[in-house]
Amino acid sequence: MADDISDFSRSMGIATSGLRAQAGRMRVISENIANAQSTSQNAGGDPYRRKVPTFKSELDRSLDARIVGLGRIRPDQSAFPTRYEPGNPAADAAGNVKYPNVNSLVEMTDMKEAQRSYEANLNIISATRRMIQRTLDILKA
């Protein structure tokens, strides 16, 4: 019985780490989407650069299991798209304005994937709780 509770606890701990990692991913995605149209404050300067979250696997000694964590958040090194807008205060000497390298379609796809992973981890927690409750109901009978 003690091992069963320990396995349930481990499952919930692992799923919780997945929830935290996906929540962090969503934070980065929301930052990217919020800044999708942010140009530089200076003429000819670089605009907001898209951020890409990474994940890392860690050994959690208290759970005796490998959990996921949000790793480094690295900048996307792809080129900035430019538009010819000579009247824009962020335009360079040639009249071109650099815009962030954020593609809203890519961000929405990443957000959907993060949402699905978050829901999958929530389902693990819900299923584990139901199993614990059923086990307790059997023991009460």
C-alpha positions, -999 to 999 in steps of 0.1 A, spaced: 0 0 0 28 24 9 45 18 -25 12 25 -43 8 59 -25 45 66 -33 39 58 -70 8 80 -70 28 108 -54 55 104 -79 31 105 -108 16 137 -95 50 153 -89 62 144 -124 29 158 -139 33 189 -118 67 195 -132 52 193 -167 26 219 -157 52 243 -145 73 238 -177 44 244 -200 33 274 -180 67 289 -184 66 281 -221 32 299 -224 48 330 -206 75 332 -233 49 327 -261 27 354 -247 58 378 -245 65 370 -282 30 377 -293 27 408 -272 58 422 -289 51 411 -324 48 447 -336 73 464 -313 99 483 -332 130 499 -319 130 531 -299 159 544 -319 161 550 -356 176 520 -374 178 500 -341 169 464 -336 134 456 -325 122 429 -301 139 396 -308 118 364 -305 126 342 -276 126 304 -278 121 283 -246 140 251 -241 133 222 -218 157 202 -196 153 169 -179 163 169 -142 166 141 -116 143 149 -86 158 129 -57 127 133 -36 105 117 -63 133 94 -74 123 103 -110 133 124 -139 112 156 -142 110 183 -169 120 219 -162 121 250 -183 157 254 -196 174 284 -211 153 308 -230 175 316 -260 170 344 -286 159 334 -321 187 345 -344 167 346 -375 167 379 -395 143 407 -388 118 415 -416 120 450 -429 94 474 -444 99 506 -462 83 533 -440 103 565 -443 79 584 -420 83 559 -391 105 572 -362 122 538 -361 133 540 -398 170 539 -407 186 564 -431 172 544 -461 136 545 -447 135 509 -438 120 498 -404 131 465 -388 102 445 -373 104 417 -347 112 382 -361 79 370 -345 56 350 -367 21 350 -351 12 317 -369 43 299 -354 35 314 -320 -1 302 -322 10 267 -332 35 266 -302 8 279 -279 -16 251 -290 11 225 -285 18 239 -250 -19 239 -242 -22 203 -252 8 193 -231 -6 212 -202 -40 195 -205 -23 161 -208 -5 167 -175 -37 179 -159 -54 147 -170 -26 127 -154 -32 145 -121 -70 140 -124 -66 103 -132 -42 98 -103 -66 115 -79 -95 93 -91 -73 62 -86 -64 72 -51 -101 79 -43 -112 45 -57 -84 28 -37 -96 46 -5 -132 36 -13 -123 0 -16 -103 1 17 -133 17 35 -157 -11 23 
